[in-house]
């Protein structure tokens, strides 16, 4: 089902009729970084992605910024990846990092209570 602000014909046109990306390099938290500036004549969504990704940006953030479904965004990202206009990296677990341990359950419970109070 499409959202009221989505035009199925527009989405079809954006992706050239494709329903899946050509690459499995993307998930919701994959970080994307532009390797170049937008070029004249480039598809407007591709240009917007390159602008958004001047600093590392997660796929889910890109989709939200473009107001597109994540699946459509990953197809556009795949085009840019194959053209060498972006690089991607996955967040990694680094055991040497001071942030590698999970918060204790007391902290998690406080966060949950705070969220429920919103």
N, C-alpha and C positions, 0 to 999 in steps of 0.2 A: 504494500500500500504506500502511496506517495503522500508526502505532506502537502498541504494546500499551496505552499510557496514553490513547490517543485514542478517543473514542466517536464514530463517524460521525454518529449521530443527534444528538448534542449539537452537533457542528460545524454540521450542517444547520440546527438550531434557532437557533444563535447568529447565523447570517447570513441567516436568513429564506429559506433555500434558494438564495441567490445564490452563484455560483461565481467571480464577478469583482467588483472594486470599481467603483463608479460614476465613479471618477476615475482618471486616469493620473498623478496628482501624486506617487505614492509609488514609491520604489525602496528598496533595503536601507539606504542611508545618508541618506535624507531625514530631516531633523531636525524633530521635532514638539514644539510647545509648547502647553500648556493655556491657554485664554483665560478659563476660569471654573472654579469648584469643582464637584464632582459634585452633582447635584440629587437630592432624595429621589425614590425610585421609578425611578431610572435603571437600565438594564441593568447588572448588576454588572461586566461586562467594560468597558463604557464608563466607568463610574466609576473602575475601576482604571487605565485609560489616562490619565484626567485627573489622577489622583494621581501616576502615574509621570512624567508630562510637565510637572511644575511647572517643571523646567529642561529645556533642549533635550535630547531623547532620540532616538536613531536608531530607525528602524522595526524593524530587526533586534533591537535591545535590548528593545523593547516586546514583540515576539513571544516572545522568550526569557523575559522576566519573567512573561508571561501563560501560558507553556508552551503556546503555540498555533502552528500553522504560519504562516509569514509571509503566505501568501495570505489566510488567515482574518483575521489581524490587519489587513491592508490594507483589507479590507471593512469592518471595524469602524471603522477610522480614517477611511475615506471617509464613513461615516455622520456622524461627529463633525465632519468638515470641512464637509460640506453644512449642518450645523446651526449652524456658526459657533462651535463650542466649542473648536476647535484651529486653530492656524496651522501652516503647513509651510514649510520653506525647504530648499533644496539647498545642500550645501557648495559653495563657489565657489573657483575657482583665482584667487588674488590675486597678480599678478606683483610688486606693491609690497611684499609681505610678505617678511620675512627668511627665511621657510621655503619659498619657492617652488621652490628648486632640489632636485633629487633627491640623495640621499646618494651618495657615491662608491662604487665597486664594492668597495673594501676593507671599508668599513663593512657593506655588505650581505652580504659573505662571512662576516664575523665574526658577524653576526646568525644567518645560516644555520647555521654551525657550532654556535653556542650552542643553537639550537633542536634540532638533531640530538642534542646531548648531553643533552637533558632526559630 
